[in-house]
Amino acid sequence: MIALHFQTLALPPDSNLLDRVDGWRQEATRKLQQSQRGEKGQFLTPSSVASLMAGMFEFNCPDISLLDAGAGIGSLLAAVVCELCQRPNRPRSLHVTAYEIDLILIEYLKQTLELCSIECQRFGISFTCEVREIDFIQDSADMLQANLFKQPVKLEFTHAIINPPYAKIDAKSQARTLLRSIGLETSNLYAGFTVAAAHLLKPNGELVSITPRSFCNGLYFRDFRKVFLQMMALRQAHIFESRQLPFRDDAVLQETIIVRATKQIEQPDTVLITSSSNVGDDLVLSHQLPYTALINPNDSEQFIRILPDSVSQKVVEQMAQFTCTLEELGLTVSTGKVVDFRVRSDLRLKPENGTVPLIYPAHFSAGAVEYPTATRKHQALAVTEKTAALLVPNEHYVLSKRFSSKEEKKRIVAVVWDANKINSSSVGFENHLNYFHQQGRGLDLTLARGLAVYLNWSLVDEFFRLFNGHTQVNATDLRNLKYPNLEQLLLLGAQIGEIFPTQRELDQLVERQLLNDPNPLENSPMTIKNRINESLEILAALGFPKGQLNERSALTLLALLDLKPKDAWELAKSPLRGITPIMEFMEQQYGKKYAPNTRETVRRQTVHQFLDAGLIVVNPDSPERPVNSPKTAYQIEESALELLRTYGTYDWNKNVRAYLVHFNGEKFLQGYSKNRNICESEGC
């Protein structure tokens, strides 16, 4: 352990603490080998993320003892210092305990702590610190295990802020053994760091952590959830729409979540759920969620259901009407048995004598299987002694994709394997598929069609996305899903013929048949979701750059058109609206409540771009009014309104081209070019 004494280091006049530390982060990242970072799970925290995390603390005590387990270069510590120094009620003292074992990072960490000391001194905060160059799991386990021969001194903290390593740990590793000794069974270091940090907090102590979102559900983190929630009460969760941007320097593709929790048994009535498109986006969606909606007290798995808005809450409420498990339906779901590289010598490009069909996701087509199809995949498997055990009888099944790219519109994609269309005694399902069956045999065709319709329902897909922070749909996920009863599935299947319905037709069919609601389409959360997607499609068609292709811009457009979720596009209007009325419309009509202090973000990152593109005009009722006036109002440009009223019609694409060329095209294209250049320069 090292207690530091500071003397000479100071910030240059044109720099601030967070900028200086973030520069060191980028420098250290270049020094650390990519393989080493991946192996150790080292992903250093960008300053924007660190500031967001530090701002979530309440900091109600005058003397703060702060833990950073896995401190890296000290980005989180620097953010806490900056946050405390800017608050009106500053603490009397701050003592930092930072754990780090990487020698490269420790040198930067010491410099960061020296700058933190200088900053605290400027604002009258007494600052002390200690760097512990030892393994945090080992040290915390030693402190938490008192016995007859050893009574270690246990450190206790009022606050902890952590970005723990995201590395898996082997069942026979020392880390796994140490975590078992403090009552936790887990396969990932980040869960171990989080529980160990929670153990070291004082009563009512605060913890803020950023981790993958995967702990919220699933079998692997069940023990972690139970142990953590017995000690800690969740107070706030922040999620990001983007999977890449929070840690884009390290190419982290996992969905991340920031959690604030306090060490107490009593649960709060509500939990604050906030979300943003990225850490740099000041427009923060805010939603108060009942604690029992976040964690159902009757759920033995203790799944944590993060619902960012009232629309998501409605999704969960509607899905709660379905209570059947696959086991209760007499069904099973399994992963396809054929791993193609293991049977390479038995693969055939096309069907021939002595082979059976080999089905891949590439064969999926509009609710059915198109076989054979145009693909470079091998489409047949030779029947040999080696492959016989990998085949299933050629009967009716429901197939679903196990993997989807993050760009795909849907996670759950299901089709019917209709055995009547293929003359074969057996069939092989490749390992990238899941298949539903009855004890290894096929399903009734009507049941298969009904099940496929249900799985393809947009509401099911939206429900799955809410609680699964990954792009995989594993057999376990499908077993955990709840289903309609057998009678309902057969009723759905009876209405499906050879041609599978379109997505819109399918959604209307399921909502009409399954939801106990006299006006299911009017009250459907998917009506809101679909309308927002339509608005995004319009912005993309008009050529707006990536920085404006987000929910904020889509809702702003809808507000300026006064278009409610159920209104036809031809009913679009052109009211005069200021920023505050625009945000009120978002909340009242689309259930999206944004923090009041984010109005300027709507103006700066959406409305200004709409103006530059010629899509809207400012103060048409009073052109002499200053644009910074509180009475400033915006309106859809007349020719743009005429265009948008035709959305969804046969002539839509032709009208878009005509608009860009004839109506306001030159001004729009100039604005688009400007937007694109700004967006590229700002990295959005």
C-alpha positions in Angstrom: 0.0 0.0 0.0 1.2 3.5 -0.9 0.2 6.7 0.8 1.0 9.6 -1.6 2.5 13.0 -0.8 2.1 15.6 -3.4 4.4 18.5 -4.2 5.0 19.8 -7.7 2.5 18.7 -10.4 0.0 21.3 -11.6 -2.5 21.8 -14.4 -1.4 24.0 -17.4 -3.6 27.1 -17.6 -5.4 26.0 -20.8 -6.4 22.6 -19.4 -8.7 21.2 -16.8 -8.5 18.1 -14.6 -10.8 15.8 -16.7 -9.3 16.8 -20.0 -5.8 16.1 -18.7 -6.8 12.7 -17.3 -8.7 11.7 -20.4 -5.5 12.5 -22.4 -3.6 10.1 -20.2 -6.4 7.5 -20.7 -5.9 7.6 -24.4 -2.1 7.4 -24.0 -2.3 4.5 -21.6 -4.8 2.7 -23.9 -2.2 2.8 -26.7 0.5 1.4 -24.4 -1.7 -1.6 -23.3 -1.7 -4.4 -25.8 -5.2 -5.2 -27.2 -4.9 -8.9 -26.3 -3.9 -8.0 -22.7 -6.8 -5.6 -22.3 -9.2 -8.3 -23.6 -7.8 -11.0 -21.4 -7.9 -8.8 -18.3 -11.1 -7.1 -19.2 -9.4 -3.7 -19.0 -11.6 -1.0 -20.6 -10.6 2.5 -19.3 -13.4 4.9 -18.6 -13.8 7.9 -20.9 -14.3 11.2 -19.1 -17.8 11.6 -20.4 -18.9 8.3 -18.9 -17.0 9.0 -15.7 -18.7 12.4 -15.3 -22.1 10.9 -15.8 -21.4 8.3 -13.1 -20.0 10.8 -10.6 -23.1 13.0 -11.0 -25.4 10.2 -9.9 -24.1 10.2 -6.3 -26.1 12.1 -3.6 -23.0 12.7 -1.4 -25.0 13.5 1.8 -22.1 13.1 4.3 -19.4 15.7 5.2 -16.6 13.1 5.3 -16.4 10.9 2.3 -14.3 7.7 2.1 -14.3 6.6 -1.6 -13.4 3.2 -3.0 -12.4 2.6 -6.6 -11.7 -1.1 -7.2 -9.7 -1.4 -10.4 -9.0 2.3 -10.7 -7.0 2.2 -13.9 -5.5 5.7 -14.5 -8.1 7.3 -12.1 -10.7 8.6 -14.5 -13.6 7.9 -12.1 -11.7 9.4 -9.1 -11.0 12.6 -11.1 -14.7 12.8 -12.1 -15.8 12.5 -8.5 -13.4 15.3 -7.5 -14.7 17.6 -10.2 -18.3 16.8 -9.2 -17.7 17.5 -5.5 -15.8 20.7 -6.2 -18.6 22.1 -8.3 -21.4 21.3 -5.8 -22.7 24.1 -3.5 -22.5 21.8 -0.4 -19.0 20.5 -0.6 -17.7 17.8 1.8 -15.2 18.6 4.6 -12.9 15.8 3.6 -12.3 13.1 0.9 -10.2 10.0 1.4 -9.7 7.8 -1.7 -8.7 4.2 -1.7 -7.7 3.1 -5.2 -6.9 -0.5 -6.2 -4.7 -1.2 -9.2 -2.2 -3.9 -10.1 -1.1 -2.9 -13.6 2.3 -1.1 -13.4 1.7 1.0 -16.5 -1.6 2.3 -15.1 -0.3 2.9 -11.6 2.1 5.5 -12.8 -0.8 7.5 -14.4 -3.0 6.9 -11.4 -0.5 8.5 -9.1 -0.4 11.6 -11.3 -4.2 11.7 -11.4 -4.4 11.6 -7.7 -1.8 14.4 -7.4 -4.0 16.6 -9.6 -7.1 15.6 -7.6 -5.3 16.8 -4.4 -4.6 20.2 -6.0 -8.2 20.6 -7.2 -9.6 19.7 -3.8 -7.2 22.2 -2.2 -8.5 25.0 -4.4 -12.0 24.3 -3.2 -11.3 23.8 0.5 -11.7 20.0 0.6 -9.2 18.0 2.7 -7.8 15.3 0.4 -6.0 12.1 1.3 -5.5 8.9 -0.7 -4.0 5.4 -0.7 -3.0 3.3 -3.7 -3.3 -0.4 -2.9 -1.2 -2.3 -5.5 -2.8 -5.7 -4.7 -5.6 -7.8 -6.1 -8.9 -6.4 -5.0 -10.7 -9.8 -4.8 -7.9 -11.3 -2.7 -7.7 -8.3 -0.4 -11.5 -8.0 0.1 -11.8 -11.7 0.8 -9.1 -11.5 3.4 -10.9 -8.6 5.1 -14.2 -10.3 5.0 -13.0 -13.6 6.4 -12.2 -13.2 10.1 -11.1 -16.3 12.0 -9.5 -17.4 15.2 -6.0 -16.9 13.9 -6.5 -13.8 11.8 -8.5 -10.7 12.6 -7.8 -8.4 9.6 -8.6 -4.7 9.6 -11.7 -4.2 7.5 -11.8 -1.1 5.4 -15.2 0.6 5.2 -16.4 3.2 2.7 -19.2 5.7 2.4 -19.0 5.5 -1.4 -17.7 3.3 -4.1 -17.4 4.0 -7.8 -16.3 1.1 -10.1 -15.7 0.1 -13.7 -14.8 -3.5 -12.9 -12.9 -5.8 -15.3 -15.3 -7.7 -17.7 -13.3 -10.9 -17.8 -14.6 -14.5 -17.3 -13.1 -16.6 -14.5 -12.6 -20.3 -14.6 -14.5 -22.5 -12.1 -11.1 -23.8 -10.7 -9.4 -20.4 -10.5 -8.3 -18.7 -7.3 -10.6 -15.8 -7.9 -13.6 -18.2 -8.1 -12.5 -19.8 -4.8 -12.1 -16.4 -3.1 -15.5 -15.2 -4.3 -17.2 -18.5 -3.0 -15.6 -17.7 0.4 -17.6 -14.5 0.6 -20.8 -16.1 -0.6 -20.9 -15.6 -4.3 -20.9 -18.1 -7.2 -20.2 -16.3 -10.5 -18.3 -16.8 -13.8 -17.4 -13.1 -14.4 -15.1 -10.8 -12.5 -17.4 -7.8 -12.8 -20.0 -9.5 -10.7 -17.3 -10.4 -8.1 -15.9 -6.8 -7.9 -19.4 -5.4 -7.5 -20.4 -7.8 -4.6 -17.0 -7.3 -2.9 -17.4 -3.5 -3.1 -20.9 -3.7 -1.7 -19.7 -5.8 1.3 -17.2 -3.0 2.1 -19.7 -0.2 2.2 -21.0 1.3 5.4 -24.7 1.2 6.1 -26.5 3.6 3.7 -23.3 3.8 1.6 -23.6 4.5 -2.1 -22.3 2.4 -5.0 -22.2 3.6 -8.7 -21.0 1.0 -11.2 -20.8 0.6 -14.9 -21.0 -3.0 -16.2 -22.5 -5.1 -19.0 -26.2 -5.3 -18.8 -26.1 -9.1 -19.0 -26.4 -9.5 -15.2 -30.1 -8.3 -15.3 -31.3 -11.7 -16.4 -30.3 -15.2 -17.3 -29.0 -18.3 -15.4 -25.3 -17.3 -15.1 -26.0 -14.2 -13.0 -28.9 -15.6 -10.8 -26.7 -16.0 -7.7 -25.1 -12.6 -8.2 -28.6 -10.9 -8.4 -29.8 -12.6 -5.2 -26.6 -11.8 -3.2 -26.4 -8.2 -4.4 -30.1 -7.4 -3.9 -30.1 -8.8 -0.4 -27.5 -6.2 0.5 -28.3 -3.3 -1.8 -31.4 -1.3 -2.9 -31.3 -0.1 -6.5 -32.0 3.6 -6.7 -31.2 4.5 -10.3 -30.2 2.9 -13.6 -29.0 4.6 -16.7 -28.9 2.9 -20.1 -27.6 3.8 -23.5 -29.4 3.4 -26.9 -26.0 2.9 -28.5 -24.1 -0.4 -27.9 -20.8 1.0 -29.2 -20.3 4.7 -28.3 -19.8 4.6 -24.5 -16.5 2.6 -24.9 -15.9 3.2 -28.6 -12.2 3.6 -28.2 -12.0 0.0 -27.0 -14.6 -1.5 -29.4 -16.8 -2.8 -26.6 -20.0 -4.1 -28.2 -21.8 -5.2 -25.1 -24.7 -3.2 -23.9 -23.7 -1.4 -20.8 -25.6 0.0 -17.8 -24.8 2.4 -15.0 -26.4 1.5 -11.6 -26.6 3.5 -8.4 -27.5 1.5 -5.3 -27.5 2.1 -1.5 -26.6 -0.4 1.2 -29.8 -1.0 2.9 -32.5 -3.7 3.2 -35.5 -1.4 2.8 -36.6 -1.0 -0.8 -37.6 2.4 -2.2 -41.1 2.8 -3.6 -39.7 3.8 -7.0 -36.5 3.7 -9.0 -35.3 6.4 -11.4 -34.7 5.0 -14.9 -32.8 7.3 -17.2 -31.5 6.8 -20.7 -29.8 8.6 -23.5 -28.6 7.8 -27.0 -25.0 8.2 -25.9 -23.0 9.7 -23.0 -22.5 12.9 -24.9 -26.3 13.4 -25.5 -27.7 15.9 -23.0 -31.3 14.8 -23.8 -32.0 12.4 -21.0 -35.2 10.3 -20.9 -36.5 10.1 -17.4 -39.0 7.6 -15.9 -40.0 6.7 -12.4 -40.6 3.0 -12.2 -42.2 1.2 -9.2 -39.6 -1.0 -7.5 -41.9 -4.0 -7.8 -42.0 -3.5 -11.6 -38.2 -3.4 -11.7 -37.9 -6.6 -9.6 -41.0 -8.7 -9.2 -41.0 -10.0 -5.6 -42.6 -13.2 -6.8 -39.9 -13.9 -9.3 -37.6 -16.6 -8.0 -35.0 -15.6 -10.7 -34.9 -12.0 -9.5 -34.7 -10.7 -13.0 -34.1 -6.9 -13.1 -36.4 -5.3 -15.7 -35.2 -1.9 -16.8 -38.1 0.0 -18.4 -37.0 3.4 -19.8 -40.5 4.8 -20.3 -44.2 4.3 -19.9 -44.4 2.7 -23.4 -42.0 0.0 -22.2 -44.1 -0.5 -19.1 -47.2 -1.0 -21.2 -45.3 -3.7 -23.2 -44.6 -5.6 -19.9 -48.2 -5.2 -18.8 -49.6 -6.6 -22.0 -47.1 -9.5 -22.1 -48.1 -10.3 -18.5 -51.4 -11.7 -19.9 -49.5 -14.8 -21.2 -48.5 -17.2 -18.4 -47.9 -20.6 -20.1 -44.5 -22.1 -20.1 -43.3 -24.4 -22.9 -43.3 -27.3 -20.5 -47.0 -26.6 -19.7 -47.7 -26.6 -23.5 -45.9 -29.9 -23.9 -43.2 -28.3 -26.1 -39.4 -28.1 -26.0 -36.9 -25.9 -27.7 -33.4 -27.1 -28.6 -30.4 -25.8 -30.5 -29.8 -27.3 -34.0 -27.5 -30.3 -33.7 -25.4 -29.8 -36.9 -22.2 -27.9 -36.4 -21.1 -27.7 -40.0 -17.3 -27.6 -39.5 -17.4 -30.8 -37.5 -19.0 -32.7 -40.4 -17.2 -30.9 -43.2 -16.6 -34.1 -45.2 -20.3 -34.9 -45.2 -21.5 -31.5 -46.4 -22.9 -31.2 -49.9 -23.6 -28.0 -51.8 -26.8 -29.3 -53.3 -29.3 -32.1 -52.6 -28.3 -35.5 -54.1 -29.0 -39.1 -53.5 -28.1 -40.2 -49.9 -28.5 -36.7 -48.5 -31.1 -34.8 -46.4 -31.8 -31.0 -46.3 -29.5 -29.0 -44.1 -31.3 -25.8 -43.0 -29.5 -22.5 -42.2 -30.9 -19.0 -41.3 -30.2 -18.2 -44.9 -33.2 -20.4 -45.8 -35.7 -18.2 -43.8 -38.1 -16.3 -46.0 -41.4 -14.6 -44.9 -42.4 -17.0 -42.2 -41.4 -20.1 -44.1 -38.4 -22.0 -45.3 -37.2 -21.5 -48.9 -35.4 -24.7 -49.8 -33.1 -24.9 -51.7 -32.2 -21.2 -52.0 -29.5 -19.1 -53.6 -26.6 -19.3 -51.0 -23.0 -20.3 -50.8 -23.8 -22.5 -47.8 -23.9 -26.2 -48.2 -27.5 -27.1 -48.4 -27.4 -30.9 -47.9 -25.9 -33.4 -45.5 -24.9 -36.9 -46.4 -26.5 -39.6 -44.2 -23.7 -41.5 -42.6 -23.2 -43.3 -39.3 -21.6 -40.1 -38.1 -24.4 -37.8 -39.1 -27.4 -40.0 -38.3 -27.6 -38.8 -34.6 -27.7 -35.2 -35.8 -30.9 -35.5 -37.8 -34.5 -35.2 -36.7 -37.6 -36.8 -38.4 -39.0 -34.7 -41.3 -42.0 -33.4 -39.5 -43.4 -29.9 -38.8 -41.3 -27.6 -36.6 -40.9 -24.0 -35.7 -37.4 -22.6 -36.3 -35.9 -19.4 -35.0 -32.6 -17.6 -35.5 -30.1 -17.8 -32.7 -28.1 -14.8 -33.9 -28.9 -11.4 -35.4 -26.8 -8.4 -36.2 -27.3 -5.3 -34.1 -28.7 -3.5 -37.2 -31.5 -6.0 -37.8 -35.0 -4.7 -37.0 -36.0 -7.8 -35.0 -34.2 -10.1 -32.6 -36.7 -13.0 -32.7 -37.3 -14.3 -36.2 -39.3 -17.5 -36.5 -40.4 -19.6 -39.5 -42.4 -22.8 -40.0 -40.7 -25.9 -41.3 -43.5 -27.5 -43.3 -42.6 -31.2 -43.8 -45.2 -31.5 -46.6 -43.0 -29.4 -48.9 -39.9 -31.6 -48.8 -39.7 -35.3 -49.8 -37.2 -36.6 -47.2 -37.3 -38.9 -44.2 -35.1 -36.6 -42.1 -33.7 -33.1 -41.9 -30.8 -31.4 -40.3 -31.0 -28.1 -38.5 -27.7 -26.1 -38.3 -26.3 -24.9 -35.0 -27.3 -21.3 -35.6 -30.9 -22.3 -35.3 -33.3 -23.2 -32.5 -36.1 -25.6 -33.2 -39.4 -26.2 -31.3 -40.5 -29.8 -31.0 -42.4 -32.3 -28.9 -40.0 -34.7 -27.3 -37.9 -34.9 -30.4 -40.9 -35.2 -32.8 -42.6 -32.6 -34.8 -45.6 -30.4 -34.1 -49.2 -30.2 -35.4 -49.0 -27.9 -38.4 -51.7 -25.6 -37.1 -49.9 -25.3 -33.8 -46.6 -24.7 -35.5 -48.1 -21.8 -37.5 -49.7 -20.3 -34.4 -46.5 -20.5 -32.4 -44.5 -18.9 -35.3 -47.0 -16.1 -35.5 -46.7 -15.4 -31.8 -42.9 -15.4 -31.8 -42.9 -13.0 -34.8 -45.3 -10.6 -33.0 -43.6 -7.2 -32.7 -44.7 -7.0 -29.0 -42.8 -10.2 -28.2 -39.7 -8.9 -30.0 -39.9 -5.6 -28.1 -40.3 -7.4 -24.8 -37.2 -9.5 -25.5 -35.2 -6.5 -26.4 -36.1 -4.7 -23.1 -34.4 -7.4 -21.0 -31.7 -8.9 -23.2 -28.6 -6.8 -23.8 -27.2 -9.0 -26.5 -28.0 -10.1 -30.1 -28.4 -13.8 -29.3 -31.7 -15.6 -28.9 -30.7 -18.8 -27.1 -32.9 -21.8 -26.3 -32.8 -20.7 -22.7 -34.2 -17.3 -23.6 -37.1 -19.0 -25.4 -37.7 -21.3 -22.5 -38.0 -18.4 -20.1 -40.5 -16.6 -22.4 -44.2 -17.0 -21.5 -46.7 -18.1 -24.1 -50.5 -18.1 -24.8 -52.3 -21.3 -24.0 -52.8 -24.1 -26.5 -56.2 -23.1 -27.5 -55.0 -19.5 -28.3 -52.1 -20.8 -30.3 -54.3 -23.1 -32.4 -56.8 -20.3 -32.9 -53.9 -18.2 -34.4 -52.6 -21.0 -36.5 -56.0 -21.7 -38.0 -56.0 -18.3 -39.5 -52.7 -18.7 -41.3 -52.5 -20.3 -44.8 -49.7 -21.1 -47.1 -48.7 -17.4 -47.4 -47.5 -15.9 -44.2 -49.0 -12.5 -43.3 -47.0 -9.3 -43.5 -45.7 -7.8 -40.2 -48.5 -5.3 -40.0 -51.1 -8.0 -40.7 -49.5 -10.3 -38.2 -49.5 -7.7 -35.5 -53.1 -6.8 -36.0 -54.2 -10.4 -36.0 -52.4 -11.3 -32.8 -53.5 -8.1 -31.0 -57.1 -8.7 -32.1 -57.1 -12.3 -31.0 -55.0 -12.4 -27.8 -55.2 -9.0 -26.0 -58.1 -8.5 -23.6 -58.7 -5.0 -24.7 -61.7 -3.6 -26.6 -59.4 -1.3 -28.6 -56.1 -3.3 -28.8 -54.6 -1.4 -31.7 -55.4 2.0 -30.3 -53.8 1.1 -26.9 -50.9 -0.9 -28.3 -47.4 0.4 -27.4 -46.3 -0.9 -30.8 -48.5 1.7 -32.4 -46.2 4.3 -30.8 -43.1 2.4 -31.7 -44.1 2.0 -35.3 -45.0 5.7 -35.7 -41.6 6.7 -34.4 -40.0 4.2 -36.8 -42.0 5.8 -39.7 -40.7 9.2 -38.7 -37.1 7.9 -38.7 -37.7 6.4 -42.1 -38.8 9.8 -43.4 -35.7 11.6 -42.0 -33.5 8.9 -43.6 -35.3 9.3 -47.0 -34.7 13.1 -46.8 -31.0 12.5 -46.4 -30.4 13.6 -42.9 -27.1 12.4 -41.5 -26.6 9.9 -38.7 -26.6 12.5 -36.0 -30.3 13.3 -36.6 -31.5 9.7 -37.2 -32.6 9.1 -33.6 -35.7 9.1 -31.4 -35.2 12.7 -30.4 -35.4 13.9 -34.0 -38.3 11.6 -34.9 -40.4 12.9 -32.0 -39.5 16.5 -32.8 -40.8 16.0 -36.4 -44.0 14.4 -35.1 -44.6 17.2 -32.7 -44.2 19.8 -35.4 -46.7 17.9 -37.5 -49.1 17.5 -34.5 -49.3 13.8 -35.5 -50.6 11.5 -32.8 -49.8 7.8 -32.9 -53.1 6.7 -34.4 -53.4 9.7 -36.9 -53.0 9.0 -40.6 -50.1 10.8 -42.2 -52.5 12.7 -44.4 -53.8 14.5 -41.2 -50.5 16.1 -40.5 -50.7 19.8 -39.6 -48.3 22.7 -39.3 -48.8 24.3 -35.9 -46.4 26.9 -34.5 -44.5 25.3 -31.6 -41.7 26.3 -29.3 -39.2 23.9 -27.7 -41.2 23.5 -24.5 -44.5 22.6 -26.3 -42.6 20.2 -28.5 -41.3 18.4 -25.4 -44.8 18.4 -23.8 -46.2 16.8 -26.9 -43.5 14.1 -26.7 -44.6 13.2 -23.2 -48.4 13.5 -23.6 -48.7 11.6 -26.9 -45.7 9.3 -27.0 -44.9 8.7 -23.3 -41.4 10.1 -23.6 -40.6 12.3 -20.6 -37.3 14.2 -20.9 -35.6 16.1 -18.2 -36.6 19.8 -18.3 -33.0 21.0 -18.5 -32.5 19.2 -21.8 -34.6 21.6 -23.9 -31.4 23.2 -25.3 -30.3 19.8 -26.7 -33.5 19.6 -28.8 -32.9 23.1 -30.1 -29.2 22.6 -30.8 -29.0 19.0 -32.0 -32.3 18.7 -33.9 -34.2 21.9 -34.5 -31.1 23.8 -35.8 -30.4 21.0 -38.3 -34.1 21.0 -39.4 -33.8 24.7 -40.1 -30.5 24.4 -42.0 -32.1 21.7 -44.2 -35.2 23.9 -45.0 -37.5 21.3 -43.4 -38.9 23.9 -41.0 -39.0 27.7 -40.6 -38.6 29.9 -37.6 -41.0 32.6 -36.4 -43.1 32.8 -39.6 -45.7 34.7 -37.5 -43.2 37.4 -36.6 -40.0 37.3 -38.7 -38.5 40.2 -36.7 -38.6 38.2 -33.5 -35.1 37.4 -32.2 -34.3 33.7 -32.5 -33.2 33.7 -28.8 -36.6 35.0 -27.7 -38.6 32.7 -25.3 -41.5 33.2 -27.7 -39.5 31.7 -30.6 -41.7 29.1 -32.5 -41.1 26.7 -35.4 -43.3 25.4 -38.2 -43.1 22.8 -40.9 -42.2 24.4 -44.2 -45.3 24.4 -46.5 -43.9 22.2 -49.3 -42.5 19.8 -46.7 -45.9 19.4 -45.1 -47.4 18.6 -48.5 -44.7 15.9 -49.0 -45.1 14.3 -45.6 -48.9 14.0 -46.0 -48.2 11.5 -48.8 -46.0 9.2 -46.7 -47.0 5.6 -47.1 -48.7 6.2 -50.4 -47.7 4.6 -53.7 -46.1 7.9 -54.9 -44.1 8.5 -51.7 -40.6 7.9 -53.2 -41.3 9.8 -56.3 -42.6 12.7 -54.2 -39.4 12.7 -52.1 -37.3 13.1 -55.2 -39.6 15.8 -56.5 -39.4 17.7 -53.2 -35.6 17.6 -53.1 -35.3 18.8 -56.7 -38.2 21.2 -57.0 -39.7 22.3 -53.8 -36.9 23.3 -51.5 -34.2 21.0 -52.9 -31.3 23.4 -53.3 -31.7 24.8 -49.8 -32.2 21.3 -48.4 -29.2 19.9 -50.1 -27.0 22.8 -48.9 -28.3 22.2 -45.4 -27.7 18.5 -45.6 -24.1 19.0 -46.7 -23.6 21.3 -43.8 -25.2 18.9 -41.3 -23.1 16.0 -42.7 -19.8 18.0 -42.3 -20.7 19.0 -38.7 -21.7 15.5 -37.8 -18.5 14.0 -39.2 -16.4 16.6 -37.4 -18.1 15.9 -34.1 -17.9 12.1 -34.5 -21.6 11.4 -34.5 
